[in-house]
Amino acid sequence: MKRLLLLFLVLALLVIIPFMIWGDWFEESMSLENTVEWLQSAGSWGWAAGIGLLLIDLLLPVLGTVVMSALGLIYGWWWGGVISAIGSVGAGLLAYGLCYRLGRKAAVWLAGEKGLEEGERLFGGETGGWLVALSRWMPVLPEVVACMAGISRMPFPRFVAALCAGSIPMGFVFAWIGHAGESQPGLALGLSACLPPVIWAIFRWIYKSIARKKQSQLDTRTSPGSDPTK
């Protein structure tokens, strides 16, 4: 577990370093007003520019929640929420895919085979889904947890379900904040914290129901006296 924690800390450090170097500049330049102005300057491609900003949040200290609020202000809470959710889900998929394909060797060097086995057990079970879903509304953790899920070979369908459970509420909530002029940020933040675990619990129930049904069908086919060709 210590080696796995070391891997987590290294990934967190890689995410934090850009914030330490450029964070102040991004914070000053990416006010809601400046972000809205920049997205509007892209004309009919403003939505794509917003998604692009959310994607590069994996590498640079982009203020994702400000981008989502700006999208809500420009496109309204519905389309702004859709665009924000797509960008957030896309960022999670990008982190997962890159680390799945490219991060394994470095992870073995840092955590060792046993450390990665611990990671695979963690993200292969129910805990992994909760970590992914809940991390989406926290600072730093979204990128780190998505990378850990990719390195640990978390089952892709489970990762996508958990990612959507966390990212979709976040996208719509902050788009609504922008659309509503930030009149009720406390309520919005409360919803962003409460909705992901509820939605993931629903996904988890559906996932388990499908698994039980498949197992029941398999047991029926392999039970004594049954005809496996049917």
Backbone bond lengths (Angstrom), bond angles and torsions (degrees), N, CA, C in turn:
res aa  C-N    CA-C-N  psi(-1)  N-CA   C-N-CA  omega(-1)  CA-C   N-CA-C  phi
1 M - - - 1.468 - - 1.530 111.34 -
2 K 1.361 116.96 -33.32 1.461 120.17 179.10 1.518 111.07 -62.93
3 R 1.337 116.85 -40.21 1.462 120.32 180.00 1.519 110.81 -67.62
4 L 1.330 116.62 -37.35 1.460 121.17 177.17 1.525 110.68 -65.60
5 L 1.329 116.39 -39.98 1.460 120.77 177.04 1.528 110.62 -63.97
6 L 1.335 117.03 -37.57 1.464 121.05 177.12 1.525 110.45 -60.71
7 L 1.327 116.64 -43.09 1.462 120.86 178.24 1.524 110.44 -61.50
8 F 1.322 116.33 -42.91 1.468 120.97 178.68 1.521 110.80 -60.86
9 L 1.325 116.62 -43.93 1.465 120.99 -178.23 1.527 111.53 -66.63
10 V 1.332 116.95 -37.98 1.466 120.37 178.11 1.523 110.28 -64.02
11 L 1.341 116.68 -44.48 1.463 120.18 177.96 1.526 111.11 -62.59
12 A 1.331 116.22 -41.40 1.466 120.31 178.57 1.524 110.55 -62.45
13 L 1.335 116.16 -39.90 1.459 120.49 179.64 1.525 110.79 -64.41
14 L 1.335 116.88 -39.61 1.468 120.66 178.67 1.524 111.21 -62.86
15 V 1.328 116.56 -31.99 1.469 120.77 178.01 1.523 110.66 -78.02
16 I 1.330 116.73 -38.20 1.469 121.16 -175.05 1.523 112.32 -74.44
17 I 1.338 117.86 -34.03 1.469 120.81 -176.47 1.533 112.42 -54.57
18 P 1.355 119.58 -47.38 1.477 117.93 177.22 1.521 112.71 -59.40
19 F 1.341 117.96 -34.85 1.458 120.41 176.51 1.529 110.74 -63.73
20 M 1.324 116.13 -39.18 1.464 119.62 -179.62 1.525 111.33 -67.76
21 I 1.338 116.61 -33.20 1.463 120.54 -176.61 1.531 111.34 -84.00
22 W 1.342 116.34 -49.62 1.459 120.13 -171.92 1.528 113.67 -116.14
23 G 1.320 117.03 1.92 1.462 119.94 -173.29 1.519 113.88 -57.20
24 D 1.334 117.39 -44.30 1.463 120.57 -178.72 1.523 111.28 -62.60
25 W 1.345 115.84 -41.16 1.463 119.77 -179.77 1.520 110.79 -64.60
26 F 1.343 116.56 -44.91 1.455 120.12 179.13 1.525 110.73 -63.71
27 E 1.326 116.54 -40.34 1.463 119.85 -179.03 1.521 111.69 -63.68
28 E 1.348 116.02 -38.67 1.459 119.82 179.76 1.526 112.00 -73.48
29 S 1.323 116.35 -40.69 1.465 119.97 -175.06 1.524 112.86 -81.96
30 M 1.353 116.66 -24.92 1.459 119.51 -176.27 1.527 111.50 -102.18
31 S 1.322 115.55 48.36 1.462 118.19 169.35 1.524 107.28 -67.90
32 L 1.325 116.77 165.14 1.463 119.43 -179.47 1.526 110.51 -59.99
33 E 1.328 116.37 -42.03 1.462 120.07 -178.94 1.528 111.35 -63.56
34 N 1.336 117.28 -45.50 1.465 120.70 -179.62 1.522 111.82 -65.77
35 T 1.334 115.86 -39.11 1.462 119.34 -179.75 1.524 111.01 -66.95
36 V 1.331 116.80 -41.83 1.466 120.74 176.70 1.524 110.13 -60.42
37 E 1.329 116.04 -44.94 1.470 120.27 -179.62 1.526 110.98 -62.21
38 W 1.338 116.52 -41.33 1.472 120.01 -178.75 1.522 110.71 -67.18
39 L 1.336 117.27 -43.13 1.462 120.13 179.53 1.525 111.34 -65.60
40 Q 1.319 116.57 -38.58 1.465 119.82 178.79 1.515 111.43 -67.59
41 S 1.333 116.92 -30.19 1.474 120.14 178.79 1.524 111.61 -66.89
42 A 1.338 116.40 -19.08 1.469 120.11 177.45 1.521 112.21 -80.33
43 G 1.327 116.90 -1.42 1.455 121.04 176.95 1.510 112.66 64.40
44 S 1.327 116.01 -133.02 1.464 121.03 -177.54 1.526 112.65 -69.70
45 W 1.321 116.44 -9.57 1.467 121.00 179.28 1.535 111.91 -100.24
46 G 1.318 116.67 15.66 1.457 119.97 179.78 1.513 112.87 -59.34
47 W 1.319 116.49 -37.27 1.472 120.46 179.65 1.526 110.61 -63.09
48 A 1.360 116.21 -40.19 1.470 120.12 179.40 1.527 110.79 -68.58
49 A 1.338 115.98 -36.73 1.464 119.51 177.25 1.529 110.45 -63.74
50 G 1.342 116.11 -38.50 1.467 120.08 177.36 1.515 112.01 -63.37
51 I 1.328 116.28 -44.00 1.469 119.96 177.63 1.523 109.92 -62.84
52 G 1.335 116.29 -40.19 1.468 119.87 179.07 1.514 112.15 -61.51
53 L 1.333 117.01 -41.37 1.465 120.30 177.97 1.525 110.97 -62.38
54 L 1.325 116.84 -40.79 1.459 120.31 179.94 1.528 111.56 -68.14
55 L 1.336 116.39 -31.30 1.464 119.46 178.59 1.526 111.42 -71.25
56 I 1.324 117.04 -42.89 1.471 118.65 -177.60 1.522 111.91 -77.00
57 D 1.332 116.57 -3.12 1.467 119.58 172.82 1.522 110.88 -59.42
58 L 1.340 115.93 -19.71 1.462 120.21 176.54 1.523 111.38 -64.82
59 L 1.338 117.30 -30.25 1.457 121.71 -173.69 1.528 113.74 -112.40
60 L 1.329 116.71 -27.76 1.463 121.25 -176.49 1.523 109.92 -123.76
61 P 1.337 116.88 155.91 1.466 119.99 -176.99 1.529 113.23 -77.80
62 V 1.328 115.86 57.47 1.464 121.03 176.41 1.528 108.28 -72.25
63 L 1.324 116.73 137.66 1.461 120.61 178.96 1.527 108.43 -83.92
64 G 1.323 115.18 90.23 1.462 120.76 -173.36 1.515 113.61 -58.83
65 T 1.331 117.17 -39.97 1.463 119.77 -178.30 1.525 111.44 -66.34
66 V 1.345 117.02 -32.49 1.468 120.42 176.80 1.526 109.99 -68.67
67 V 1.327 116.44 -40.99 1.464 120.54 177.81 1.527 110.03 -61.13
68 M 1.326 117.54 -43.80 1.455 121.13 179.34 1.529 111.17 -63.01
69 S 1.328 116.64 -42.22 1.464 120.43 178.21 1.526 110.73 -63.98
70 A 1.332 116.35 -39.61 1.463 120.25 178.02 1.528 111.06 -64.20
71 L 1.315 116.81 -40.76 1.468 120.79 177.76 1.528 110.52 -63.26
72 G 1.334 116.47 -38.74 1.457 119.93 177.11 1.515 112.10 -65.49
73 L 1.317 116.96 -38.88 1.460 121.03 179.83 1.528 110.92 -66.95
74 I 1.336 116.70 -38.05 1.465 120.96 -177.46 1.531 111.78 -79.22
75 Y 1.350 116.57 -46.86 1.459 120.72 -170.80 1.524 113.93 -105.29
76 G 1.330 117.44 -1.72 1.455 119.69 -176.26 1.520 110.61 89.14
77 W 1.336 116.06 165.07 1.463 119.16 -173.03 1.523 112.24 -67.19
78 W 1.359 118.11 -31.09 1.463 119.33 -175.75 1.531 111.09 -75.29
79 W 1.343 116.90 -60.88 1.460 118.77 -178.43 1.526 111.33 -69.75
80 G 1.320 116.06 -33.86 1.459 118.19 174.02 1.512 111.59 -61.54
81 G 1.344 116.46 -39.31 1.466 120.83 177.23 1.512 112.41 -66.36
82 V 1.337 116.32 -41.29 1.473 120.19 178.29 1.525 110.46 -61.32
83 I 1.331 116.31 -47.83 1.467 120.59 -179.13 1.522 110.92 -63.78
84 S 1.340 116.16 -42.61 1.467 120.46 179.63 1.524 110.99 -63.38
85 A 1.329 117.06 -42.91 1.463 121.06 179.76 1.524 110.83 -63.60
86 I 1.340 116.70 -41.77 1.463 120.37 178.63 1.527 110.23 -61.36
87 G 1.340 116.47 -44.08 1.464 119.70 179.44 1.509 112.78 -64.01
88 S 1.337 116.91 -41.95 1.462 120.68 -179.15 1.524 111.18 -68.08
89 V 1.326 116.20 -43.84 1.473 119.54 177.25 1.523 110.21 -63.71
90 G 1.332 116.36 -41.51 1.466 119.88 178.77 1.521 112.33 -61.19
91 A 1.342 116.92 -39.68 1.465 120.30 178.32 1.527 110.96 -63.62
92 G 1.335 116.14 -41.40 1.465 119.86 178.17 1.512 111.95 -64.58
93 L 1.339 116.81 -42.01 1.470 120.69 178.81 1.522 111.07 -65.45
94 L 1.341 115.99 -38.31 1.471 119.81 178.85 1.524 110.58 -63.48
95 A 1.338 116.77 -45.73 1.462 120.47 179.28 1.532 110.78 -62.39
96 Y 1.318 116.29 -44.95 1.470 121.26 179.59 1.532 110.48 -61.04
97 G 1.343 115.91 -48.60 1.460 120.07 -176.31 1.521 112.92 -64.58
98 L 1.338 116.80 -44.31 1.462 119.73 -179.60 1.520 111.34 -62.28
99 C 1.331 115.93 -45.06 1.469 119.20 -177.78 1.526 111.42 -73.77
100 Y 1.324 117.16 -30.36 1.466 120.72 176.29 1.529 110.22 -63.46
101 R 1.347 115.40 -42.27 1.464 120.41 -175.47 1.522 113.28 -86.04
102 L 1.327 116.51 -37.95 1.468 119.69 -168.27 1.523 115.32 -114.60
103 G 1.329 117.14 -15.96 1.456 118.61 -171.19 1.512 116.16 -95.14
104 R 1.312 117.66 -1.50 1.460 120.26 -172.76 1.530 112.83 -66.45
105 K 1.324 117.23 -45.18 1.465 119.97 -175.90 1.523 111.07 -65.39
106 A 1.322 116.61 -44.66 1.467 119.76 178.62 1.521 110.72 -63.62
107 A 1.343 116.04 -36.71 1.464 120.07 179.73 1.525 111.06 -66.59
108 V 1.325 116.62 -38.61 1.476 120.16 177.47 1.518 109.79 -63.50
109 W 1.332 116.51 -40.11 1.457 120.46 179.73 1.530 111.39 -64.10
110 L 1.342 117.10 -37.63 1.465 121.05 -178.06 1.520 112.72 -82.16
111 A 1.316 116.16 -45.99 1.469 119.93 -171.58 1.524 113.08 -104.08
112 G 1.330 117.35 -17.45 1.455 119.56 -177.00 1.515 111.25 77.59
113 E 1.307 116.06 165.69 1.462 120.68 -179.36 1.523 111.47 -61.65
114 K 1.332 117.03 -40.12 1.464 119.76 -179.71 1.524 111.23 -65.95
115 G 1.330 116.10 -38.33 1.455 119.26 177.60 1.515 111.78 -62.89
116 L 1.335 115.95 -40.94 1.460 119.34 178.75 1.533 111.07 -68.73
117 E 1.313 116.59 -34.68 1.464 119.37 176.19 1.533 110.52 -61.96
118 E 1.323 116.26 -38.73 1.469 120.04 176.00 1.524 110.46 -64.02
119 G 1.338 116.06 -40.89 1.456 120.19 177.38 1.516 112.26 -63.69
120 E 1.326 116.76 -39.61 1.459 121.05 178.66 1.525 111.43 -65.14
121 R 1.333 116.23 -38.28 1.476 119.09 176.64 1.522 110.43 -67.27
122 L 1.335 116.30 -39.62 1.463 120.08 -178.63 1.524 111.37 -66.03
123 F 1.332 116.62 -50.61 1.458 120.11 -176.20 1.525 112.86 -83.95
124 G 1.322 117.12 -13.34 1.459 119.65 176.18 1.511 112.62 -81.81
125 G 1.324 117.84 -15.42 1.457 122.24 -179.47 1.519 111.97 -101.63
126 E 1.321 114.72 -168.47 1.455 120.21 -176.50 1.534 112.15 -67.01
127 T 1.324 117.22 -31.55 1.459 120.26 -178.56 1.520 111.74 -59.33
128 G 1.323 116.66 -38.05 1.456 120.30 179.86 1.511 112.69 -59.10
129 G 1.329 116.79 -41.13 1.458 120.46 178.40 1.517 112.31 -62.64
130 W 1.330 116.01 -43.33 1.464 120.14 178.14 1.519 110.83 -63.23
131 L 1.332 117.47 -41.58 1.461 120.79 -179.77 1.523 111.12 -60.85
132 V 1.323 116.60 -45.58 1.468 120.30 -178.87 1.521 111.01 -64.97
133 A 1.330 116.62 -47.10 1.471 120.50 -176.82 1.520 111.49 -63.76
134 L 1.323 117.13 -46.81 1.463 120.61 -175.29 1.526 112.66 -74.53
135 S 1.342 116.79 -26.89 1.468 119.46 -176.31 1.517 112.49 -70.23
136 R 1.335 118.43 -20.18 1.464 120.16 -172.38 1.522 113.53 -64.08
137 W 1.333 117.72 -25.67 1.474 118.61 -178.67 1.523 112.48 -102.69
138 M 1.344 116.83 13.57 1.458 120.80 178.87 1.530 110.27 -109.48
139 P 1.340 118.01 151.96 1.461 119.48 176.42 1.523 111.58 -70.95
140 V 1.339 115.74 145.64 1.470 124.48 175.41 1.535 112.42 70.51
141 L 1.329 117.06 -46.74 1.464 121.12 -172.19 1.529 115.32 -59.77
142 P 1.340 121.45 -34.90 1.465 118.59 -178.03 1.517 113.44 -53.69
143 E 1.337 116.29 -48.43 1.464 119.90 -178.47 1.527 111.10 -67.55
144 V 1.331 116.33 -43.04 1.465 120.34 -176.96 1.529 110.93 -64.87
145 V 1.321 116.47 -46.94 1.467 119.75 -177.48 1.524 110.85 -66.96
146 A 1.323 117.79 -39.83 1.464 120.23 177.77 1.529 110.82 -62.47
147 C 1.334 116.36 -40.34 1.468 119.99 176.93 1.533 110.82 -65.18
148 M 1.323 116.56 -42.99 1.466 120.06 178.55 1.526 110.63 -61.61
149 A 1.343 116.43 -39.09 1.466 120.28 178.96 1.521 110.62 -63.43
150 G 1.336 117.54 -40.70 1.456 120.71 178.69 1.513 112.53 -67.03
151 I 1.329 115.93 -45.76 1.465 120.25 179.26 1.527 110.80 -61.82
152 S 1.334 116.33 -38.17 1.465 121.38 -176.48 1.525 112.99 -84.24
153 R 1.359 115.98 4.18 1.470 120.08 177.92 1.533 112.04 58.89
154 M 1.332 116.65 42.21 1.462 119.92 175.31 1.523 108.77 -58.37
155 P 1.345 118.89 135.41 1.470 120.36 179.38 1.528 110.69 -51.22
156 F 1.325 116.29 127.81 1.462 120.84 -172.41 1.532 113.26 -59.36
157 P 1.349 119.80 -45.58 1.471 118.31 179.61 1.521 112.83 -59.38
158 R 1.329 116.91 -38.96 1.466 119.77 178.82 1.523 110.58 -68.25
159 F 1.324 116.73 -40.24 1.458 119.68 178.64 1.520 110.87 -61.69
160 V 1.329 117.38 -46.25 1.468 120.98 -178.53 1.526 110.46 -62.40
161 A 1.333 117.15 -43.05 1.466 120.33 179.41 1.527 111.06 -61.26
162 A 1.335 116.77 -45.93 1.463 120.44 -179.75 1.529 110.76 -67.72
163 L 1.329 116.42 -39.31 1.460 120.89 178.58 1.527 110.97 -60.64
164 C 1.324 116.62 -45.61 1.472 120.67 178.88 1.523 111.02 -66.17
165 A 1.325 116.57 -36.96 1.469 120.31 -179.75 1.520 111.21 -61.34
166 G 1.324 117.22 -32.78 1.453 120.30 179.05 1.516 113.68 -91.07
167 S 1.344 117.10 -39.09 1.463 120.92 -172.07 1.518 113.17 -77.73
168 I 1.323 117.59 -38.85 1.469 119.85 -175.85 1.529 111.81 -64.41
169 P 1.346 119.31 -49.15 1.478 117.69 175.93 1.524 112.67 -59.50
170 M 1.326 116.47 -40.96 1.461 120.09 179.61 1.521 110.93 -59.59
171 G 1.327 117.05 -46.30 1.455 120.66 -179.32 1.513 112.67 -60.22
172 F 1.326 116.64 -46.64 1.464 120.23 -177.40 1.530 111.68 -71.12
173 V 1.328 116.76 -37.83 1.464 119.45 -178.95 1.516 111.17 -63.51
174 F 1.331 118.03 -46.94 1.455 119.31 -177.13 1.530 111.84 -76.24
175 A 1.332 117.26 -27.64 1.463 118.67 171.48 1.524 109.81 -65.27
176 W 1.323 116.43 -37.67 1.463 120.46 177.83 1.530 110.79 -66.83
177 I 1.332 117.50 -37.57 1.465 120.79 176.49 1.528 110.18 -58.76
178 G 1.341 116.06 -46.37 1.456 119.65 178.96 1.521 111.86 -64.78
179 H 1.312 116.14 -42.47 1.466 120.71 -178.88 1.524 111.55 -65.63
180 A 1.336 116.28 -37.27 1.464 120.49 -177.39 1.526 112.44 -86.01
181 G 1.328 117.11 3.30 1.449 119.64 179.33 1.520 113.16 73.68
182 E 1.345 116.83 24.97 1.461 122.60 177.81 1.531 111.90 59.14
183 S 1.328 115.46 35.55 1.467 118.68 -177.57 1.523 112.76 -76.85
184 Q 1.337 117.12 -27.15 1.466 120.26 -178.48 1.528 110.83 -134.02
185 P 1.327 118.07 61.87 1.466 120.00 -176.68 1.522 113.04 -65.25
186 G 1.346 117.92 -32.68 1.467 120.21 -179.55 1.516 111.59 -62.26
187 L 1.331 116.65 -44.20 1.465 120.93 178.35 1.519 110.59 -63.59
188 A 1.328 115.97 -42.83 1.465 119.99 -179.20 1.527 111.45 -63.15
189 L 1.323 116.73 -44.45 1.460 120.02 179.47 1.527 110.93 -64.89
190 G 1.335 116.88 -37.08 1.460 120.10 176.91 1.511 111.50 -63.08
191 L 1.338 116.16 -41.24 1.467 119.93 177.88 1.522 110.92 -65.25
192 S 1.340 116.60 -40.65 1.467 119.56 -178.99 1.516 111.40 -64.57
193 A 1.334 116.80 -28.30 1.466 120.19 179.46 1.523 111.31 -81.99
194 C 1.331 117.09 -33.15 1.471 120.51 -173.36 1.521 113.41 -89.23
195 L 1.340 117.05 -32.89 1.457 119.51 -174.23 1.535 114.10 -68.51
196 P 1.354 119.65 -43.11 1.465 118.57 -177.92 1.526 114.99 -54.01
197 P 1.365 120.76 -48.04 1.460 118.24 179.44 1.525 113.05 -65.35
198 V 1.337 117.21 -33.14 1.471 119.80 178.42 1.522 110.40 -66.21
199 I 1.343 115.87 -46.82 1.459 119.91 -178.84 1.525 110.84 -66.57
200 W 1.344 116.57 -40.07 1.463 118.33 178.36 1.517 111.06 -65.23
201 A 1.322 118.65 -35.29 1.459 121.56 177.15 1.528 110.33 -61.55
202 I 1.333 116.36 -37.95 1.471 120.51 177.67 1.522 110.03 -66.67
203 F 1.357 116.32 -47.64 1.467 120.48 177.19 1.525 110.53 -57.31
204 R 1.317 116.08 -42.44 1.470 121.62 -178.48 1.524 110.55 -62.72
205 W 1.333 116.74 -41.88 1.468 120.98 179.00 1.532 110.49 -63.83
206 I 1.345 116.58 -42.99 1.469 120.36 178.37 1.522 109.91 -63.90
207 Y 1.334 116.91 -43.88 1.464 122.22 -179.34 1.525 110.61 -59.67
208 K 1.339 116.19 -45.09 1.466 120.30 -179.49 1.520 111.48 -68.45
209 S 1.335 117.13 -36.60 1.463 120.70 179.49 1.524 110.38 -63.57
210 I 1.350 116.32 -43.12 1.466 120.33 178.28 1.522 110.37 -64.70
211 A 1.341 116.75 -41.78 1.471 120.64 179.53 1.525 110.91 -63.33
212 R 1.340 117.52 -41.76 1.467 120.59 178.98 1.522 111.03 -64.77
213 K 1.323 116.18 -39.65 1.459 120.09 179.91 1.525 110.82 -64.29
214 K 1.345 116.20 -43.64 1.465 119.85 178.59 1.524 110.95 -64.17
215 Q 1.334 116.93 -40.74 1.446 120.68 179.84 1.516 110.51 -65.61
216 S 1.331 117.17 -39.04 1.463 121.53 178.55 1.516 110.84 -63.66
217 Q 1.334 116.33 -42.37 1.463 120.14 178.02 1.520 111.11 -64.68
218 L 1.345 116.19 -39.30 1.462 120.37 178.91 1.522 110.96 -65.35
219 D 1.349 116.51 -42.77 1.462 120.76 179.12 1.522 111.00 -63.11
220 T 1.333 116.63 -37.58 1.464 120.61 179.62 1.516 111.16 -65.65
221 R 1.337 115.99 -41.47 1.461 120.19 -178.60 1.520 112.46 -69.56
222 T 1.336 117.09 -31.54 1.458 120.65 -175.68 1.535 113.48 -98.42
223 S 1.340 116.49 -0.42 1.475 119.12 -179.44 1.520 110.21 -71.25
224 P 1.372 117.64 151.58 1.463 121.26 -179.86 1.531 111.69 -57.41
225 G 1.323 115.36 135.20 1.454 120.37 178.76 1.489 114.35 89.52
226 S 1.311 117.89 -9.59 1.473 120.35 -179.84 1.526 109.07 -85.06
227 D 1.313 115.29 153.47 1.447 121.71 179.30 1.520 108.92 -96.69
228 P 1.334 120.67 106.79 1.464 123.23 -174.98 1.525 113.40 -66.11
229 T 1.338 117.98 -13.14 1.472 120.31 -178.61 1.508 111.51 -82.92
230 K 1.364 117.12 -10.63 1.457 119.30 -178.01 1.509 110.32 -81.82
